[in-house]
């Protein structure tokens, strides 16, 4: 067992994280911005009920790819049976 593996806490071995990559597409449609402003009290307050506020930006993600990971594919630990391999996905 490597020194790094010995130092891992039991719950750290099974801790899972998500890694994502995507293209951010900024939405400039004023009607979309107004709908968001109407439906979110915090957005409404933060941007002073002004859908054209210069700091108010709306975006969506496309070409999303990612993986669910744990320490199973960290170099030197990959031979441990209790580590899962990454689960990849896209949508």
N, CA, C and O atoms as CSV, one atom per row, in Angstrom:
chain,resi,resn,atom,element,x,y,z
A,1,UNK,N,N,0.856,-1.182,0.000
A,1,UNK,CA,C,0.000,0.000,0.000
A,1,UNK,C,C,0.899,1.243,0.000
A,1,UNK,O,O,1.878,1.317,0.744
A,2,UNK,N,N,0.552,2.203,-0.838
A,2,UNK,CA,C,1.351,3.419,-0.908
A,2,UNK,C,C,1.128,4.274,0.321
A,2,UNK,O,O,0.141,4.108,1.037
A,3,UNK,N,N,2.043,5.181,0.556
A,3,UNK,CA,C,1.929,6.110,1.687
A,3,UNK,C,C,0.640,6.917,1.585
A,3,UNK,O,O,-0.037,7.143,2.588
A,4,UNK,N,N,0.297,7.355,0.359
A,4,UNK,CA,C,-0.929,8.145,0.167
A,4,UNK,C,C,-2.152,7.334,0.555
A,4,UNK,O,O,-3.065,7.853,1.197
A,5,UNK,N,N,-2.175,6.060,0.169
A,5,UNK,CA,C,-3.337,5.222,0.486
A,5,UNK,C,C,-3.448,5.005,1.988
A,5,UNK,O,O,-4.558,4.966,2.519
A,6,UNK,N,N,-2.337,4.865,2.678
A,6,UNK,CA,C,-2.371,4.673,4.127
A,6,UNK,C,C,-2.939,5.889,4.834
A,6,UNK,O,O,-3.561,5.760,5.888
A,7,UNK,N,N,-2.735,7.067,4.268
A,7,UNK,CA,C,-3.181,8.300,4.900
A,7,UNK,C,C,-4.641,8.634,4.618
A,7,UNK,O,O,-5.180,9.570,5.209
A,8,UNK,N,N,-5.284,7.894,3.736
A,8,UNK,CA,C,-6.683,8.162,3.421
A,8,UNK,C,C,-7.566,7.697,4.567
A,8,UNK,O,O,-7.380,6.611,5.117
A,9,UNK,N,N,-8.514,8.524,4.910
A,9,UNK,CA,C,-9.517,8.116,5.882
A,9,UNK,C,C,-10.487,7.174,5.199
A,9,UNK,O,O,-10.643,7.224,3.979
A,10,UNK,N,N,-11.131,6.329,5.955
A,10,UNK,CA,C,-12.034,5.351,5.363
A,10,UNK,C,C,-13.110,6.003,4.507
A,10,UNK,O,O,-13.413,5.501,3.424
A,11,UNK,N,N,-13.700,7.111,4.964
A,11,UNK,CA,C,-14.762,7.750,4.189
A,11,UNK,C,C,-14.216,8.497,2.975
A,11,UNK,O,O,-14.966,8.747,2.031
A,12,UNK,N,N,-12.947,8.859,2.971
A,12,UNK,CA,C,-12.377,9.529,1.805
A,12,UNK,C,C,-12.261,8.578,0.628
A,12,UNK,O,O,-12.366,9.003,-0.522
A,13,UNK,N,N,-12.050,7.316,0.895
A,13,UNK,CA,C,-11.915,6.330,-0.171
A,13,UNK,C,C,-13.208,6.235,-0.969
A,13,UNK,O,O,-13.168,6.079,-2.190
A,14,UNK,N,N,-14.345,6.327,-0.304
A,14,UNK,CA,C,-15.629,6.179,-0.978
A,14,UNK,C,C,-16.260,7.512,-1.377
A,14,UNK,O,O,-17.320,7.517,-2.004
A,15,UNK,N,N,-15.639,8.640,-1.033
A,15,UNK,CA,C,-16.190,9.943,-1.380
A,15,UNK,C,C,-16.253,10.074,-2.898
A,15,UNK,O,O,-15.281,9.795,-3.598
A,16,UNK,N,N,-17.398,10.497,-3.388
A,16,UNK,CA,C,-17.625,10.625,-4.829
A,16,UNK,C,C,-17.716,12.095,-5.206
A,16,UNK,O,O,-18.225,12.906,-4.433
A,17,UNK,N,N,-17.229,12.438,-6.384
A,17,UNK,CA,C,-17.378,13.791,-6.903
A,17,UNK,C,C,-17.746,13.712,-8.376
A,17,UNK,O,O,-17.560,12.689,-9.035
A,18,UNK,N,N,-18.268,14.814,-8.864
A,18,UNK,CA,C,-18.668,14.902,-10.272
A,18,UNK,C,C,-17.710,15.856,-10.982
A,18,UNK,O,O,-17.408,16.937,-10.476
A,19,UNK,N,N,-17.250,15.458,-12.126
A,19,UNK,CA,C,-16.426,16.320,-12.975
A,19,UNK,C,C,-17.236,16.589,-14.241
A,19,UNK,O,O,-17.681,15.657,-14.911
A,20,UNK,N,N,-17.426,17.871,-14.564
A,20,UNK,CA,C,-18.242,18.258,-15.715
A,20,UNK,C,C,-17.444,19.128,-16.684
A,20,UNK,O,O,-16.538,19.860,-16.289
A,21,UNK,N,N,-17.800,19.028,-17.939
A,21,UNK,CA,C,-17.348,19.993,-18.930
A,21,UNK,C,C,-18.538,20.272,-19.835
A,21,UNK,O,O,-19.336,19.378,-20.118
A,22,UNK,N,N,-18.651,21.499,-20.280
A,22,UNK,CA,C,-19.781,21.891,-21.116
A,22,UNK,C,C,-19.474,23.213,-21.785
A,22,UNK,O,O,-18.534,23.920,-21.423
A,23,UNK,N,N,-20.285,23.520,-22.758
A,23,UNK,CA,C,-20.192,24.815,-23.432
A,23,UNK,C,C,-21.259,25.729,-22.828
A,23,UNK,O,O,-22.440,25.383,-22.814
A,24,UNK,N,N,-20.846,26.885,-22.332
A,24,UNK,CA,C,-21.791,27.865,-21.793
A,24,UNK,C,C,-22.285,28.746,-22.938
A,24,UNK,O,O,-21.491,29.311,-23.690
A,25,UNK,N,N,-23.604,28.853,-23.056
A,25,UNK,CA,C,-24.215,29.670,-24.103
A,25,UNK,C,C,-24.977,30.794,-23.409
A,25,UNK,O,O,-25.941,30.545,-22.686
A,26,UNK,N,N,-24.546,32.015,-23.631
A,26,UNK,CA,C,-25.192,33.157,-22.991
A,26,UNK,C,C,-26.468,33.506,-23.728
A,26,UNK,O,O,-26.498,33.592,-24.955
A,27,UNK,N,N,-27.515,33.705,-22.954
A,27,UNK,CA,C,-28.851,33.989,-23.475
A,27,UNK,C,C,-29.128,35.475,-23.337
A,27,UNK,O,O,-29.170,36.001,-22.224
A,28,UNK,N,N,-29.314,36.149,-24.446
A,28,UNK,CA,C,-29.559,37.594,-24.426
A,28,UNK,C,C,-31.027,37.947,-24.631
A,28,UNK,O,O,-31.378,39.126,-24.664
A,29,UNK,N,N,-31.884,36.946,-24.768
A,29,UNK,CA,C,-33.305,37.176,-24.993
A,29,UNK,C,C,-33.914,37.869,-23.771
A,29,UNK,O,O,-33.947,37.299,-22.681
A,30,UNK,N,N,-34.386,39.078,-23.957
A,30,UNK,CA,C,-34.915,39.887,-22.864
A,30,UNK,C,C,-36.142,39.244,-22.220
A,30,UNK,O,O,-36.350,39.377,-21.014
A,31,UNK,N,N,-36.956,38.547,-23.016
A,31,UNK,CA,C,-38.139,37.882,-22.457
A,31,UNK,C,C,-37.742,36.769,-21.490
A,31,UNK,O,O,-38.386,36.576,-20.459
A,32,UNK,N,N,-36.700,36.055,-21.822
A,32,UNK,CA,C,-36.199,35.002,-20.928
A,32,UNK,C,C,-35.703,35.626,-19.631
A,32,UNK,O,O,-35.993,35.126,-18.544
A,33,UNK,N,N,-34.963,36.705,-19.747
A,33,UNK,CA,C,-34.451,37.392,-18.560
A,33,UNK,C,C,-35.596,37.906,-17.679
A,33,UNK,O,O,-35.529,37.828,-16.452
A,34,UNK,N,N,-36.636,38.428,-18.315
A,34,UNK,CA,C,-37.794,38.928,-17.556
A,34,UNK,C,C,-38.492,37.784,-16.827
A,34,UNK,O,O,-38.902,37.946,-15.677
A,35,UNK,N,N,-38.633,36.634,-17.478
A,35,UNK,CA,C,-39.281,35.489,-16.833
A,35,UNK,C,C,-38.480,35.024,-15.615
A,35,UNK,O,O,-39.055,34.709,-14.573
A,36,UNK,N,N,-37.172,34.984,-15.749
A,36,UNK,CA,C,-36.330,34.588,-14.616
A,36,UNK,C,C,-36.490,35.596,-13.485
A,36,UNK,O,O,-36.620,35.218,-12.320
A,37,UNK,N,N,-36.480,36.857,-13.827
A,37,UNK,CA,C,-36.629,37.931,-12.839
A,37,UNK,C,C,-37.956,37.798,-12.091
A,37,UNK,O,O,-38.011,38.002,-10.878
A,38,UNK,N,N,-39.032,37.453,-12.819
A,38,UNK,CA,C,-40.357,37.305,-12.207
A,38,UNK,C,C,-40.430,36.099,-11.276
A,38,UNK,O,O,-41.113,36.147,-10.253
A,39,UNK,N,N,-39.738,35.026,-11.618
A,39,UNK,CA,C,-39.848,33.778,-10.860
A,39,UNK,C,C,-38.874,33.673,-9.699
A,39,UNK,O,O,-39.046,32.813,-8.836
A,40,UNK,N,N,-37.868,34.516,-9.654
A,40,UNK,CA,C,-36.866,34.428,-8.590
A,40,UNK,C,C,-36.809,35.727,-7.799
A,40,UNK,O,O,-36.355,36.757,-8.299
A,41,UNK,N,N,-37.274,35.660,-6.565
A,41,UNK,CA,C,-37.273,36.858,-5.716
A,41,UNK,C,C,-35.856,37.384,-5.487
A,41,UNK,O,O,-35.644,38.596,-5.448
A,42,UNK,N,N,-34.898,36.489,-5.337
A,42,UNK,CA,C,-33.529,36.953,-5.067
A,42,UNK,C,C,-32.936,37.631,-6.302
A,42,UNK,O,O,-32.242,38.640,-6.176
A,43,UNK,N,N,-33.199,37.092,-7.487
A,43,UNK,CA,C,-32.716,37.733,-8.725
A,43,UNK,C,C,-33.396,39.088,-8.887
A,43,UNK,O,O,-32.760,40.080,-9.242
A,44,UNK,N,N,-34.691,39.110,-8.623
A,44,UNK,CA,C,-35.478,40.343,-8.703
A,44,UNK,C,C,-34.854,41.430,-7.818
A,44,UNK,O,O,-34.711,42.581,-8.230
A,45,UNK,N,N,-34.487,41.035,-6.595
A,45,UNK,CA,C,-33.919,42.008,-5.655
A,45,UNK,C,C,-32.472,42.373,-5.998
A,45,UNK,O,O,-32.100,43.546,-5.965
A,46,UNK,N,N,-31.666,41.372,-6.325
A,46,UNK,CA,C,-30.254,41.627,-6.623
A,46,UNK,C,C,-30.054,42.581,-7.794
A,46,UNK,O,O,-29.159,43.426,-7.782
A,47,UNK,N,N,-30.907,42.430,-8.806
A,47,UNK,CA,C,-30.740,43.233,-10.019
A,47,UNK,C,C,-31.805,44.316,-10.143
A,47,UNK,O,O,-32.101,44.801,-11.235
A,48,UNK,N,N,-32.372,44.682,-8.995
A,48,UNK,CA,C,-33.273,45.835,-8.887
A,48,UNK,C,C,-34.430,45.779,-9.886
A,48,UNK,O,O,-34.838,46.799,-10.442
A,49,UNK,N,N,-34.952,44.566,-10.104
A,49,UNK,CA,C,-36.068,44.349,-11.026
A,49,UNK,C,C,-35.788,44.935,-12.412
A,49,UNK,O,O,-36.685,45.458,-13.072
A,50,UNK,N,N,-34.540,44.837,-12.831
A,50,UNK,CA,C,-34.127,45.384,-14.122
A,50,UNK,C,C,-33.510,44.269,-14.961
A,50,UNK,O,O,-32.340,43.931,-14.781
A,51,UNK,N,N,-34.283,43.702,-15.867
A,51,UNK,CA,C,-33.801,42.609,-16.715
A,51,UNK,C,C,-32.648,43.046,-17.611
A,51,UNK,O,O,-31.936,42.205,-18.160
A,52,UNK,N,N,-32.459,44.353,-17.763
A,52,UNK,CA,C,-31.356,44.852,-18.589
A,52,UNK,C,C,-30.164,45.319,-17.747
A,52,UNK,O,O,-29.251,45.970,-18.256
A,53,UNK,N,N,-30.185,44.981,-16.461
A,53,UNK,CA,C,-29.059,45.334,-15.582
A,53,UNK,C,C,-27.770,44.770,-16.197
A,53,UNK,O,O,-27.751,43.609,-16.604
A,54,UNK,N,N,-26.703,45.559,-16.274
A,54,UNK,CA,C,-25.487,45.105,-16.967
A,54,UNK,C,C,-24.804,43.900,-16.315
A,54,UNK,O,O,-24.031,43.210,-16.979
A,55,UNK,N,N,-25.065,43.634,-15.049
A,55,UNK,CA,C,-24.443,42.487,-14.389
A,55,UNK,C,C,-25.300,41.224,-14.434
A,55,UNK,O,O,-24.839,40.147,-14.056
A,56,UNK,N,N,-26.541,41.352,-14.893
A,56,UNK,CA,C,-27.460,40.212,-14.950
A,56,UNK,C,C,-27.221,39.426,-16.237
A,56,UNK,O,O,-27.561,39.882,-17.329
A,57,UNK,N,N,-26.642,38.259,-16.098
A,57,UNK,CA,C,-26.341,37.401,-17.249
A,57,UNK,C,C,-27.054,36.070,-17.080
A,57,UNK,O,O,-27.134,35.537,-15.973
A,58,UNK,N,N,-27.562,35.546,-18.158
A,58,UNK,CA,C,-28.249,34.264,-18.169
A,58,UNK,C,C,-27.515,33.364,-19.154
A,58,UNK,O,O,-27.151,33.789,-20.250
A,59,UNK,N,N,-27.305,32.124,-18.753
A,59,UNK,CA,C,-26.679,31.175,-19.665
A,59,UNK,C,C,-27.245,29.789,-19.433
A,59,UNK,O,O,-27.831,29.501,-18.390
A,60,UNK,N,N,-27.059,28.948,-20.417
A,60,UNK,CA,C,-27.394,27.535,-20.278
A,60,UNK,C,C,-26.198,26.730,-20.765
A,60,UNK,O,O,-25.305,27.259,-21.428
A,61,UNK,N,N,-26.192,25.453,-20.429
A,61,UNK,CA,C,-25.084,24.582,-20.799
A,61,UNK,C,C,-25.520,23.636,-21.902
A,61,UNK,O,O,-26.644,23.135,-21.900
A,62,UNK,N,N,-24.615,23.395,-22.847
A,62,UNK,CA,C,-24.870,22.395,-23.880
A,62,UNK,C,C,-23.617,21.561,-24.068
A,62,UNK,O,O,-22.534,21.931,-23.615
A,63,UNK,N,N,-23.778,20.440,-24.737
A,63,UNK,CA,C,-22.670,19.493,-24.929
A,63,UNK,C,C,-22.043,19.117,-23.585
A,63,UNK,O,O,-20.825,19.171,-23.411
A,64,UNK,N,N,-22.902,18.738,-22.649
A,64,UNK,CA,C,-22.450,18.411,-21.300
A,64,UNK,C,C,-21.868,17.003,-21.286
A,64,UNK,O,O,-22.485,16.049,-21.762
A,65,UNK,N,N,-20.684,16.900,-20.738
A,65,UNK,CA,C,-20.015,15.610,-20.552
A,65,UNK,C,C,-19.488,15.584,-19.135
A,65,UNK,O,O,-19.148,16.623,-18.569
A,66,UNK,N,N,-19.422,14.416,-18.573
A,66,UNK,CA,C,-18.897,14.345,-17.226
A,66,UNK,C,C,-18.653,12.927,-16.781
A,66,UNK,O,O,-18.827,11.962,-17.525
A,67,UNK,N,N,-18.238,12.842,-15.521
A,67,UNK,CA,C,-18.015,11.534,-14.923
A,67,UNK,C,C,-18.230,11.626,-13.423
A,67,UNK,O,O,-17.975,12.654,-12.795
A,68,UNK,N,N,-18.707,10.517,-12.866
A,68,UNK,CA,C,-18.773,10.345,-11.422
A,68,UNK,C,C,-17.485,9.633,-11.044
A,68,UNK,O,O,-17.137,8.615,-11.642
A,69,UNK,N,N,-16.783,10.157,-10.063
A,69,UNK,CA,C,-15.458,9.655,-9.740
A,69,UNK,C,C,-15.321,9.382,-8.248
A,69,UNK,O,O,-16.045,9.939,-7.423
A,70,UNK,N,N,-14.375,8.512,-7.929
A,70,UNK,CA,C,-13.839,8.437,-6.584
A,70,UNK,C,C,-12.347,8.194,-6.739
A,70,UNK,O,O,-11.813,8.346,-7.837
A,71,UNK,N,N,-11.682,7.830,-5.695
A,71,UNK,CA,C,-10.229,7.716,-5.767
A,71,UNK,C,C,-9.749,6.467,-6.509
A,71,UNK,O,O,-8.557,6.161,-6.506
A,72,UNK,N,N,-10.672,5.752,-7.138
A,72,UNK,CA,C,-10.328,4.513,-7.808
A,72,UNK,C,C,-9.382,4.645,-8.974
A,72,UNK,O,O,-8.726,3.667,-9.335
A,73,UNK,N,N,-9.283,5.808,-9.576
A,73,UNK,CA,C,-8.380,5.931,-10.709
A,73,UNK,C,C,-7.212,6.870,-10.425
A,73,UNK,O,O,-6.580,7.379,-11.350
A,74,UNK,N,N,-6.926,7.096,-9.150
A,74,UNK,CA,C,-5.742,7.862,-8.779
A,74,UNK,C,C,-4.533,6.958,-8.956
A,74,UNK,O,O,-4.556,5.801,-8.535
A,75,UNK,N,N,-3.493,7.467,-9.566
A,75,UNK,CA,C,-2.309,6.663,-9.849
A,75,UNK,C,C,-1.801,5.991,-8.571
A,75,UNK,O,O,-1.652,6.635,-7.533
A,76,UNK,N,N,-1.546,4.722,-8.666
A,76,UNK,CA,C,-1.040,3.980,-7.525
A,76,UNK,C,C,-2.132,3.342,-6.683
A,76,UNK,O,O,-1.842,2.485,-5.849
A,77,UNK,N,N,-3.366,3.738,-6.882
A,77,UNK,CA,C,-4.456,3.171,-6.101
A,77,UNK,C,C,-5.407,2.351,-6.958
A,77,UNK,O,O,-6.344,1.750,-6.432
A,78,UNK,N,N,-5.189,2.314,-8.261
A,78,UNK,CA,C,-6.153,1.712,-9.178
A,78,UNK,C,C,-6.301,0.205,-9.004
A,78,UNK,O,O,-7.277,-0.367,-9.491
A,79,UNK,N,N,-5.381,-0.445,-8.337
A,79,UNK,CA,C,-5.481,-1.897,-8.173
A,79,UNK,C,C,-6.320,-2.290,-6.970
A,79,UNK,O,O,-6.567,-3.476,-6.751
A,80,UNK,N,N,-6.757,-1.329,-6.197
A,80,UNK,CA,C,-7.580,-1.629,-5.024
A,80,UNK,C,C,-8.993,-1.990,-5.470
A,80,UNK,O,O,-9.617,-1.226,-6.206
A,81,UNK,N,N,-9.500,-3.125,-5.042
A,81,UNK,CA,C,-10.817,-3.601,-5.454
A,81,UNK,C,C,-11.938,-2.737,-4.899
A,81,UNK,O,O,-13.029,-2.713,-5.470
A,82,UNK,N,N,-11.699,-2.023,-3.794
A,82,UNK,CA,C,-12.772,-1.231,-3.182
A,82,UNK,C,C,-12.944,0.136,-3.838
A,82,UNK,O,O,-13.794,0.917,-3.411
A,83,UNK,N,N,-12.161,0.437,-4.856
A,83,UNK,CA,C,-12.315,1.682,-5.589
A,83,UNK,C,C,-13.126,1.435,-6.850
A,83,UNK,O,O,-12.871,0.472,-7.573
A,84,UNK,N,N,-14.089,2.285,-7.116
A,84,UNK,CA,C,-14.890,2.175,-8.331
A,84,UNK,C,C,-14.209,2.902,-9.480
A,84,UNK,O,O,-13.456,3.852,-9.266
A,85,UNK,N,N,-14.475,2.458,-10.681
A,85,UNK,CA,C,-13.981,3.145,-11.871
A,85,UNK,C,C,-14.920,4.301,-12.199
A,85,UNK,O,O,-16.095,4.239,-11.836
A,86,UNK,N,N,-14.452,5.356,-12.873
A,86,UNK,CA,C,-15.329,6.481,-13.218
A,86,UNK,C,C,-16.505,6.015,-14.077
A,86,UNK,O,O,-16.360,5.136,-14.927
A,87,UNK,N,N,-17.654,6.612,-13.843
A,87,UNK,CA,C,-18.851,6.390,-14.654
A,87,UNK,C,C,-19.026,7.629,-15.519
A,87,UNK,O,O,-19.300,8.711,-15.001
A,88,UNK,N,N,-18.870,7.484,-16.822
A,88,UNK,CA,C,-18.947,8.627,-17.728
A,88,UNK,C,C,-20.370,8.795,-18.259
A,88,UNK,O,O,-21.110,7.823,-18.408
A,89,UNK,N,N,-20.739,10.049,-18.540
A,89,UNK,CA,C,-22.059,10.356,-19.079
A,89,UNK,C,C,-21.983,11.601,-19.943
A,89,UNK,O,O,-21.035,12.381,-19.853
A,90,UNK,N,N,-22.986,11.774,-20.774
A,90,UNK,CA,C,-23.128,13.012,-21.547
A,90,UNK,C,C,-24.593,13.216,-21.895
A,90,UNK,O,O,-25.349,12.254,-22.032
A,91,UNK,N,N,-24.986,14.470,-22.035
A,91,UNK,CA,C,-26.339,14.818,-22.472
A,91,UNK,C,C,-26.349,16.226,-22.970
A,91,UNK,O,O,-27.393,16.725,-23.389
